[in-house]
Amino acid sequence: MSTELAIETQGLVKVFGENRAVDGVDLSVPAGTVYGVLGPNGAGKTTTVKMLATLLRPDGGEARIFGKDVLTQANEVRSRVSLTGQYASVDEDLTGTENLILLGRLLGHSKAAARIRAEQLLDAFGLTEAGDRQIKNYSGGMRRRIDIAASILNTPDLLFLDEPTTGLDPRSRSQVWDIVRAVVAQGTTVLLTTQYLDEADQLASRIAVIDHGKVIAEGTKGELKASVGSGAVHVRLRDAAQRPDAERLLNAVLGGEVQLDADPVALTARASGPDSGQDSAEQAGRALAELARAGITVDNFSLGQPSLDEVFLALTDKGAQRAATDTTTATTVTKGAAA
């Protein structure tokens, strides 16, 4: 395995009873980037992070952090990583300052050095005025900020952020995003797990989509959008009476789902994607020509790239179909063996 990468896994597996929570995950995370791991609840994101952070022992495969094996070189891995989980890990009965000083002391700082570092982080995270207040009196956004501050008392080479903005309001989420960008600007690699499409879109240079314990897609945002297909073709007709004919024609030409918009003269169709042998622009142009040939007057026509939300839904829907097929196959094999 390469030591050029912050994280590299091959066939990573974790099993709980009959549940394969992580089922052969392969990751390659370049150093100095934000790498997003996107997936629905129960997809295996947190379990993967816990294995990489040496909190869980893998049941199969390999994982290395900056070239160090998470099993045989666990102490060396721990010296280079930090983890902010889904829930605040600070002591709610202590103040923000007290929490940071306590953790600084546990990390080996002198009392004076721990206080200086605490003051620096409170200032950087906009928490100076709240430093003397107990954590239990913090808002949700303030708790997440103090938790991330605690994770970088000693600047880690790799920071795991496991759904850091779950439940936060838009302003607090934006503040956490700014913190993540600042951390990466200082040279730290961030592995970010999230269910929020806009969060991955805002922060991550590459994204892995995990579903049912497997990586079902990986790449840049542009690559993921290209992988599902296609663009959305937006059509606005002059005559609402022609919409049924336009719907049938677009379905035949594009081979994708056609949605009837709330506006009675508008339709949205999806091009069939890369397997069709044509790119979305070519397909859209052919659709427009066919509409004109059929005498259907189009007042407005546009082609837009699919959103990351649409990509995620398309990918996870395919993953669910594969999982259902695998389950059916396994059941059939079991019954056959029993017979």
N, C-alpha and C positions, 0 to 999 in steps of 0.2 A: 504493500500500500504506500501511497505517496505521502511524504511529510510536508508537502506544499499546501495541503488542505487543513482547515481547522477541524473539520469533521469528515470522516469517511467510514461508511458502514457497508457491509456486504452480507445480505441474507439474514439480517437481524430478526430474531424470533423471541417472543415471550408468550408463554402459555399459562393460563390460570384454569386448572381443571380441564374442561372440554373446550374452553374458549381460547382461541389463538388471537390474543389481543393485538399482537404485532406478528405479522406473517411474512417475513422475508423482505424487510425494508432495506433498500439500497439508497444511500445519500452521499453526495459529494459537495461539501460546503466550502467555498473559497474563503480564505482568511480576509478579514477587514471588510466584510459585507454584512448586510442584513439578509438572512435567508428565512423565507416564510414557509411554515408548515401549516397547510390549510386543510380543514376537514370538519365534518359534523361531529356532534357529541358521540363518544364511543368509538371513534375512528382509530384510536391508538396513538394519538399525538402525545398525551401526557406520559403514557407508558414508555414511549420511545425516548422522551426527554429524561425520564428517571433512569433509564439504562445508560444513556450517554453521560449523565451526571454521576454515575456509579452508585445510585441509590437502589437500583434493582439489578439483579444478576441476569444477564441474557440466558435464554435456554438454547440458543443456537445462533450461528453467524458470528461475525466479527465487527468490532467497532473500535476506532482509534480517534483520539483527540490530539491534534498536532503530532501525529505519528505515534502516540503512546496508547497502548492497549488498555481498554477500560477494565479488564479483568486482571491482567498480570502486572500492570503498572498503575493501579488505581490511585495510589497516593500522589504520583506525579501528575495524573489527570486532575485530581482535586485541587492541587496547588495552582492550577491555571484557569479554573472555571468558577462561575458563580451562578446561582439559580434563584430566580424570583418566581415562586409558584402562583397558583390561582388565588390563594388567600394570603393576607398579610401575615408575616411571620414575626412581627415585632410585638413587644409586650405592651398591651393596651393600658396598663396601670402606670407605666413610665412615660415621661415626656419624650418628645422627639429628640431633644438633645441627649437626654439620659440613655435612650435606646442606642443612639449612634456611638456615644462614648463607651457604653458597655460592650458593644460589639467590637469597637476598635481595640479595647483592652484585651478581649478574647483573641483577637487576631495578632496580638503581640505589640501593639503600640504602647508607648508610655502614656501616663495620664494626660500630660500636657499635649503630646502629639495627637492623642485621641480627641481631645477637646478642639484643637485647631482643625483637624480633619472634619469633625462634626459641624463646626461653624462654616467651613468651606462648602460642604454639601448642602446644608440648610439654605445658604445664600444662593447657591447654584440652582436649587430646585424651588426657589421662591417660598421657603418655609421658615425664614428667620423669625418672623413675628409669631409663628406658631410653635417655635422651638421649646418654649416653657410650658406648653399645654400638654395634658395627657393625650395619648394617642386615641383613647376612646372618645374623645371630643373632636376628632378630626373628621372631615367629610371623606366620602369614598375616594375622591380624586387625590386628596392629601395623603390618605393612607397608602395609595399605590405609589405616590412619589417618594414617601419616606421609605417604603419597602425597597424600591429600586435604589435609593440612596444607600441603604444598608448593604445592598448587594455589590456596590462598587466602592466600599470603604478602602479596600485594596483593589486597584483597578485590575479586573480580570482580563485575560486574553480572550476568553469566551464567556459570554453572558447568555444564559437560557432565560427567556421571558415566556412563561407559560400563560397564555391568555391574559395579558397584563391589564387590559382595559375592559374586561367583562363587567357589565353593570354600571359603567361610568357614563356621565352625561357628555354631550359633544365637546364642551369646553375642556373638561378634564381629560378626555381622550386626546384632544389636540395637544394638551400640555405634556402628556406622557409621550406622544409621538416626537415632540421637540426634544425631550430628554433622550430618547433612543437615538435620534440623529446626532445629538451632541456626544453621546457615548461612542458611537461608531467613528465620529470625526477624530476621536482621540486614539483610534487604532484597535478598539475592541470589536471582535466578531460577535454578532447577535444571531441566535437562533430563536425565532419568534413563532410561537404557535398561536393560532387565532381562528375564530369562526367568522370574523368580520372581513368581508371582501374588500371594503374600502381601506381597511388597515393594511392588508397585504399589498394592495395597490399603491398606497402611499409610501410604504417603508421598504418593501423587499425588492432586491434586485433580481432574485430568482425565487421561485415558489415550487414546493412539492405539494401535490394534492394527495392526501391519504384518506382511504376509505376501506372499512373492514380490514384494517391492519396492513394494507398494501399501499404502495405508492402507485397511483393509477395515472399520474401525469406529472411531469417536471419540466421546468424551463423558465424563461423570462415571461413577463406578462404578455408580450407580443407573441411569443411562441405558443403559449397556452391558448390564446385567442385564435391563433391560426389553426391549432390542432383540432378544434371542434367544428371548424367549418367556416366559418362563414360569416357573412355580414347579414344585417337585417335590412331588407328592402322595404322602404316606406313609400306607399303609393296613395295619392289623393286624387280621386276621380271627379269629373265634372258632374256626372249624373249618378245619383245613388241607386237608381234602378239597374245600373250595369254592374253593381258590386258582386252579385252572385256569379255572373259570367267571368268577371275578373278573378274572383277567388278560384274558380275551377281552372282557369288558364294558368295562373301563377303556381298552383299546386302541380299542374302537369309539367310546366317548364322548369321550375326550380326543384321539384321533388322534395320539398320540405313543408313544414307546418305553415298554414296561413291563418293569421289571427285577424278577426274582424274587430276593428277598433270601435270605441264609443262613438266617434264621429261617423255618421252613416255613409260618408263617402270615402272613408279611409280604411286601408288594409296594411298589415305588416306581414311580410313573408320572410322565411329564412332560407337562404341558399343551402343547397345540399352538402356543400363542403368539399374538402380536398379529394375525397374518393371519386368525385364526379368527373375528374379530369379537367375541370375548368376552375379558374379562381372566381371569387364572388363578383368582381366587376364584370367579367365576361358573361356570367350567368344573368346578372342584373340587366345588362345591355340587351341580351337576347329576350329577356322577359318584356322589356319595354317595347322592343320591336314587335313582338307577338301581340301585345295589347293594341298597338297601333293597327296592325294587320287585321285584327278582329273588330276594328271600328270602335274600340273603347277609348274614350278621350281622357287623357291623364293631365291634370292641372299641375301636379307637383310630384316629383319622384326623387328619392334620395337613397343612398346606400351608407349604412353606418357599421362600424366594426362592433362585434358583440361585446357587451360589457363583461367584466370579470364575474359578475353575478350569474350571467347567462352561461359562461364557461363552467363555473362551479356546478350549477344545476345539471348541465349536460353531462359532465364527467361523473358526478356522483350518481346520477340516474343510471348511467352505463355500469358503474360499479355495483349498484344494487341489483341490476339485471344479471351481472356475472355471478354475484354471490348467490342469487336465487338458483341459477343454473347449476353452480357447484353443489349446493345443498341437495337439489333434486338428483343430481348424478350420484352423490354419495349415498343417498337413501336407496336409490335403485341398486347400486353395487352391494349395499348391505343386505337388502332383501334377497338379491340373487345369491349371495354367499350363504345366507341362512337356508335358502331352498336347496 
